[in-house]
Each structure stands twice: as C-alpha cells, then as structure tokens.
C-alpha cells in the first residue's frame, strides 16, 4: 500500500503555471517540479512569471539577505 497517492486530477479553482509548457492549467497537470502554484485565480497564474521576477528583484535588493557588501567580502588583511 502506498503511503502517498499521486493526485492526477486537481481541484476545481486551483490554478498553476506550467514552466515546461509555458501555460496556465487548472489543477496540476504537470509534475510539481515544473509548475508554480497553486493560485486562487487564472489571472494570478497568468502573472506567475512577472510575480516571480518582482519577488526575485526584491529579494536580491533586500539588505537583510546580504552578510557583507560585495567590495569588502574576503578582505581580512
């Protein structure tokens, strides 16, 4: 008996963005490694790549995620 069942059909109203096929799908059609989501609406899923870009930019520019400025890292002399 399997511990985890593979869910082949998603719930209505669960939206995903497939990174492999570059398309929005209702319910998970593709493997989890190839998708973003779930999203509450189709419109949110359609904006998945833009949302990821914005979050990455915020994260890259957040000073809390940088231990030291790049120009002084490794300067122990």
N, C-alpha and C positions, 0 to 999 in steps of 0.2 A: 504494500500500500504506500503510495507516495505521500510524503509529508506536505508538499506544496503542489497544488494543482495549477497547471498552466491555464491562465484565463485567455481564451481565444476571442471572446466577444466582450467588448467594452460596455459600460453602462451608457444609456442614452444621456446626453448632456455632458459627457466627458469629452473634451476636445484636446487633441495632441497635434504637434507639428513634427512631421517625419523629416529628419535630417537627410536620410538616404534618398527619398523621393521628392523632397522639397515641396511637400503638400500638407494640407490640413486634413486630419482624419477624425471622425467621431468614433470614440472608443479606440483602444490600442489595436492597431492592425499590424504594426511592425514591432520588432523587439525593442525593449526598453533602452538598450544601448544606442538606438538610432532615433530617439524621439525626445522632445521636450514636452512637459505637461504633467498632469492634466491642467487644463484651463477651464474656466467657468463658461466661456462662450467661444464661438467660432472666431469672432473678431479678435479676442485676446490671442488665440492660437495663431492667427494670421500675422500678428505683430511679434511673434516669438523671437525672431532673429533680431529685430530692432530693439526689443526689450533686453535681450542678452548683450547686445552691443553697448547699450546705455549703462547697464549694470557693470559690465567689464570696465568701462571707462571710469565710472565712479570708484570702483574698487582699486584700479591702478593709480588713481589720484588721491586716495584716502591716506593721509599721513599715519593713521593708526596701523596700517599694514606694512609699513616700512621701518626696519630697525635702525637704519642709519642712512644719511644722504649718500648717494652713489659716489660722489667725489672723495669721501673720507673713508669708505669701507676698505678695510685691509691696510690702512696706514697706521702701523703700530710703531714706527720709527721715532 
